[in-house]
Amino acid sequence: MYDPKNIFARILRGEIPCDKVYEDDFVLAFRDIAPKAPVHILVIPKGAYSDLIDFSTHASGAEIEGFFRAVSKIAAEQGIVGDGFRSIANTGDHGGQEVPHFHLHLLGGAPIGPMVS
């Protein structure tokens, strides 16, 4: 169930500042406050979706397309496409999801290795 008091919802409402790198009609993207790589961007949809399953099940086609097109654009703007990057969408407790608002981590700028801890 979506919690409208989660930190990403509060960031979307402008209640909490972020280091924004991109915004359009579908997403807001900002730097992670505890980066795991030289480039660590969080990409969040503007809609109220708790996780990847909720997003893929309930978002409109335009929202899904807009989200993933934005991810590609952000990766290119951040200069991480050529050498490669990792995209991670943690889902649920076992997946390590810490904020109950669907989000994708983009990590790059250096070799990431087999795992991120």
N, C-alpha and C positions, 0 to 999 in steps of 0.2 A: 504494500500500500504506500502511496506517495505521501511524504511528509512535507507540506509547504513551508515548514520552518527550517528545513535543511540548509546548510551553508551555501550551496550553489543556488538555491531558490532565492536566498537573501542577496547573493551577489547579483543575480539577474534583476532583482527589484531595486538595485542600487543602494541597499542598506549597508553593504560591506564592500570596500574598494577591492579592485584586482588590478594586476598588471596586464591589461588587455593588449592582445596582439592582433585580434581580428574580431569583427562582428558583422553580421548581415541579418536578414530577416529570419533565418533559421537557427543560427548558432552564435554563441559567444565563446571565444577562445582566449585563454590567459595563461601566464607562466605559473607553474606549480611553485608553491612556497617552500617546498622541500625537494628540490630537483634531484633526480637520480641519474641525470646525464646533462651534458652542456646545454642541450635543447630539451626541455621537458614542458610541453604545452598540454593543458587540459582543454578539450573541446566538449562543450555541453550544448544540447539542444535547448531552445527557448521554451519548449513545451514541457509539461509536468509528467515526466516519465521516470519511473523508479530505477529501471535497469534495462539492459539490452533486450531482454524478452518483452518487457512492457513496451519499449520503443518499437521494436520490429512488429509487434502484434497490433498496436493501437495508433501509431503515428500514420499520418497520411502519406501517400506516395511522394508528394511534393516535399514533405518534411524529411523523409528518408533520403531522397535524392539530394536535397539541399544540404543535409548533414554531411554525407559522404563526399559530395563535390567540394564542400568547404574544407574537409580534412585534407583532400588532395591539394587544394590551393594553399592552405596553411603550410603544409610540408614543403611545397615549392618555395613559398615566400621565406621560409626559415632556412632554406638552402640545404635541406637534408635528403632530398630525393636522390641525387646522384650517387652518394655513398651508401645510402640505405638508412632505414629507420625502423623502429618497432612501434606498433600500435597495439594498445592493450585496453580491453574493456572488461574490467573485473565485474563479476555478477554474483551477488549473494555472499553470505558469510564464508562459505567454503572457497569462493573465488577471490576473497580478500577485498570485497567492496566496502569502502569506509564511509562513503557519502551516498545516501539513497536517492540520488538523481543520476540518471544515465550519463556517463561521460567516457570519453576515450582519451587515453594518455598517448601522446606522440613523443617518442624519445629518440634522440639522434645527436649528431655532432661529434661522435666518437664511437669506437666499437662498444656495443652494449654487452656482448658476451651471451652465454647461453641462458642466463636467468637474471632477473632484476630482484634485488632484495630490499 
